[in-house]
């Protein structure tokens, strides 16, 4: 007979790590969301993200076809947004996503999280290798989305593009085509370096070959937001200043009235760009100069067109590997910065400044769109301790804005600083003598 003091067996568990499959214990009460901490309660009660399907139905067979003749040998015409068929010479431009899906509308009414289909969470088990069956000859062609988005059939020369929005981060919602040609980018990079050649590292000058510049489509999340920010702190208005002491012990004192300052602002952000590659978003200035990419912003993202892999022919690309939730903390930091800037004009009367001690951000709604942005990149690796330093010179593929990092010879900078310092000191002495 069973021992009456033995506790009843626990319900069976259907699989490790699957608490949702375990029925509640007898007498257990359901969790009351109101009793949970605020952040956890908001996350549990938040509505599921609303999805917008941006996949191009006409491209789901993996082929980019000319709308006039049906050929697949299509290229991006340099210098503009045109696609050209190399068979019949027909030219056309892809539809702008701003107009096609209404991404420029309703920002002030955004609620919750709206995600375009190309910005969905990346599934870790989705392979990078994608195989397509050629519609022309039946051969199978494989595309590695880690480093390419187009391929050519080795039998009949049909051109394939990865257009189906599989959940591996490779296919965005939109692409902003290159306008700046390679020869223009080379000239801009050469001019940038020539202005800094005097202090440049000898090895860099010897190895500098701007023709090695590479056109890269970098992955970004473009975010719209409907936001409120509350800030509070102390502001000071100076009432007088006075000096005490003599000689080296002289000291200036300030009197000020101190006020409690509170501000609240509602605003929207339109097309805020966030890097969605963790490697490119790594701004460790001791190891790389990735921050250079941010200095060539902004891009005219309003002109981005619906995704078509033909725009990538002849260029390389990086794949997105960060999801919306990974990027949300960075978004909130930037939104707080925007909020502070919004209230700056209202605190000018506090001539001693305002110290913000409390900040509160409320994001009413956001909309996330995955987009490829065009950048010409020239890189140089400077050897050194801890892996050295990776220098970049970047050119905005739309506007031509150029910025970069050139490795310098420190002794030249030091010698110049000492020389300039000595010269200024000599001028000061001469002025004192002349006026005495």
Residue pairs with C-beta under 8 A, 6 or more apart in sequence:
10 25
11 22
11 23
11 25
13 21
13 22
14 21
14 22
15 21
24 30
33 41
33 44
33 45
34 41
36 44
46 112
46 113
47 112
47 113
49 112
49 113
49 114
49 115
49 324
50 112
50 113
50 114
50 115
51 114
51 115
51 116
51 117
51 120
52 101
52 114
52 115
52 116
52 117
53 117
54 97
54 100
54 101
54 116
54 117
54 118
54 165
54 173
54 174
54 306
54 307
54 369
55 117
55 118
55 163
55 164
55 165
55 307
56 163
56 306
56 307
56 308
58 65
59 161
59 163
59 164
59 307
59 308
59 309
60 163
60 164
61 135
62 132
62 160
62 161
62 162
62 163
62 164
63 72
63 135
63 158
63 159
63 160
63 161
64 72
64 74
64 159
64 161
64 163
64 308
64 309
64 310
65 71
65 72
65 74
66 72
66 74
66 85
66 87
66 88
66 90
67 90
67 92
68 85
68 88
68 90
69 85
69 87
69 88
69 90
71 85
71 86
71 87
71 88
72 136
72 158
72 159
72 160
73 85
73 86
73 87
73 157
73 158
73 159
74 83
74 84
74 85
74 86
74 159
74 310
74 313
75 83
75 84
75 86
75 310
75 313
75 314
76 82
76 83
76 84
76 177
76 178
76 310
76 311
76 312
76 313
76 314
77 83
77 84
77 91
78 178
78 181
79 179
79 181
80 177
80 179
81 93
81 94
81 177
81 179
81 303
81 305
82 91
82 92
82 93
83 91
83 92
83 93
83 94
83 308
83 310
83 311
84 90
84 91
85 91
93 305
94 305
94 306
94 308
94 311
95 305
95 306
96 302
96 303
96 304
96 305
96 306
97 103
97 173
97 174
97 304
97 305
97 306
97 369
98 104
98 302
98 303
98 304
100 306
101 116
103 116
103 224
103 367
103 369
104 270
104 302
107 224
107 225
107 226
107 268
107 269
107 270
107 367
108 226
108 268
109 226
109 365
110 224
110 225
110 226
110 268
110 364
110 365
110 366
110 367
111 226
111 364
111 365
112 365
113 324
113 365
113 366
113 368
114 365
114 366
114 367
114 368
115 324
115 367
115 368
116 173
116 367
116 368
116 369
116 370
117 165
117 173
118 165
118 171
118 172
118 173
118 174
118 307
118 369
118 370
119 172
119 173
119 221
119 324
119 368
119 369
119 370
120 165
120 167
121 167
121 323
121 324
121 325
122 167
122 168
122 169
122 320
122 321
122 323
123 167
123 168
126 166
126 167
126 168
127 168
128 144
128 145
128 146
128 168
128 170
128 319
129 142
129 143
129 144
129 145
130 142
130 143
130 145
130 162
130 166
131 140
131 141
131 142
131 143
132 140
132 141
132 142
132 143
132 151
132 160
133 139
133 140
133 141
134 140
134 141
134 153
134 155
134 156
134 158
134 160
135 158
136 153
136 156
136 158
137 153
137 155
137 156
137 158
139 153
139 154
139 155
139 156
141 151
141 152
141 153
141 154
141 160
142 151
143 149
143 150
143 151
143 160
143 162
145 162
145 168
145 170
145 171
145 319
146 319
147 316
147 317
148 316
148 317
149 161
149 162
149 170
149 171
149 309
149 312
149 317
150 159
150 160
150 161
150 162
150 309
150 310
150 312
150 313
151 159
151 160
152 158
152 159
152 160
153 159
153 160
159 310
159 313
160 309
161 308
161 309
161 310
161 312
162 170
162 171
162 309
163 171
163 307
163 308
163 309
164 171
165 171
165 307
168 319
169 219
169 276
169 319
169 320
169 321
170 319
170 320
171 307
172 219
172 307
172 320
172 370
172 371
172 372
173 306
173 307
173 369
173 370
173 371
174 222
174 304
174 305
174 306
174 307
174 369
174 370
174 371
174 372
175 217
175 304
175 305
175 307
175 308
175 311
175 312
175 371
175 372
176 299
176 300
176 301
176 303
176 304
176 305
176 371
176 372
176 373
176 374
176 397
176 398
177 305
177 311
177 374
178 215
178 315
178 374
178 397
178 398
179 374
179 397
179 398
180 188
180 374
180 376
180 395
180 396
180 397
180 398
180 399
180 400
182 213
182 215
182 376
184 400
185 213
185 215
185 376
185 395
185 397
185 400
186 210
186 211
186 213
188 395
188 400
188 402
189 210
189 213
189 376
189 378
189 393
189 395
189 402
189 404
190 210
191 402
192 393
192 402
192 403
192 404
192 406
193 200
193 208
193 210
193 393
193 404
193 406
196 406
196 408
197 205
198 412
199 406
199 408
199 409
199 412
199 413
199 416
200 406
200 407
200 408
200 409
201 382
201 406
201 407
201 408
201 409
202 409
204 380
204 382
204 391
204 406
204 407
207 380
208 380
210 378
212 378
213 376
213 377
213 378
213 395
214 316
214 376
214 377
214 378
215 314
215 315
215 316
215 374
215 375
215 376
215 377
215 397
216 315
216 316
216 317
216 318
216 374
216 375
216 376
216 377
217 312
217 315
217 316
217 317
217 318
217 372
217 373
217 374
217 375
218 275
218 277
218 280
218 293
218 317
218 318
218 372
218 373
218 374
218 375
219 275
219 276
219 277
219 280
219 317
219 318
219 319
219 320
219 370
219 371
219 372
220 273
220 274
220 275
220 276
220 370
220 371
220 372
220 373
221 273
221 274
221 276
221 320
221 322
221 324
221 327
221 368
221 369
221 370
221 371
222 271
222 272
222 273
222 274
222 301
222 304
222 368
222 369
222 370
222 371
223 269
223 271
223 272
223 273
223 274
223 331
223 366
223 367
223 368
223 369
224 268
224 269
224 270
224 271
224 272
224 366
224 367
225 268
225 269
225 272
225 331
225 335
225 363
225 365
225 366
225 367
226 268
226 363
226 364
226 365
226 366
227 266
227 267
227 268
227 269
227 335
227 338
227 339
227 361
227 362
227 363
227 364
228 264
228 265
228 266
228 267
228 361
228 362
228 364
229 264
229 265
229 267
229 335
229 336
229 338
229 339
229 340
229 342
229 343
229 359
229 360
229 361
229 362
230 262
230 263
230 264
230 358
230 359
230 360
230 362
231 262
231 263
231 264
231 339
231 340
231 343
231 356
231 358
231 359
231 360
232 260
232 261
232 262
232 263
232 356
232 357
232 358
233 261
233 354
233 355
233 356
233 357
233 358
234 258
234 259
234 260
234 261
234 354
234 355
234 357
235 258
235 259
235 261
235 347
235 349
235 350
235 352
235 353
235 354
235 355
236 256
236 257
236 258
236 259
236 350
236 351
236 352
236 353
236 354
237 256
237 257
237 259
237 349
237 350
237 351
237 352
238 254
238 255
238 256
238 351
238 352
239 255
239 256
239 257
240 254
240 255
241 252
241 253
241 254
241 255
242 252
242 253
242 255
243 250
243 251
243 252
243 253
244 250
244 251
244 253
245 251
254 352
256 352
259 350
261 347
261 350
261 354
263 343
263 346
263 347
265 339
265 342
265 343
267 338
267 339
267 342
269 335
269 338
271 301
271 302
272 331
272 334
273 297
273 298
273 299
273 301
273 373
274 281
274 327
274 330
274 331
274 334
275 281
275 293
275 322
276 320
276 321
276 322
276 327
276 370
277 318
277 319
277 320
277 321
277 322
278 321
278 322
278 326
279 318
280 290
280 293
280 318
281 290
281 322
281 330
282 288
282 290
283 290
283 291
284 290
285 291
286 386
286 389
287 386
287 387
287 389
287 390
288 389
288 390
288 392
289 389
289 390
289 391
289 392
289 404
289 405
290 392
292 392
292 393
292 394
292 403
292 404
292 405
293 375
293 392
293 394
295 394
295 401
295 403
296 375
296 394
296 395
296 396
296 399
296 401
296 402
296 403
297 396
299 373
299 374
299 396
299 398
299 399
300 398
300 399
301 371
301 373
304 371
305 311
312 372
315 374
317 372
320 370
324 368
331 366
332 361
332 363
335 361
335 363
336 359
336 361
339 359
339 361
340 356
340 359
347 354
373 397
374 396
374 397
374 398
375 394
375 395
375 396
375 397
376 394
376 395
376 397
377 392
377 393
377 394
377 395
378 392
378 393
378 394
378 404
379 390
379 391
379 392
379 393
380 390
380 391
380 407
381 388
381 389
381 390
381 391
382 388
382 389
382 390
382 391
382 407
389 407
391 404
391 405
391 406
391 407
392 404
392 405
393 402
393 403
393 404
393 405
393 406
394 402
394 403
394 404
395 401
395 402
396 402
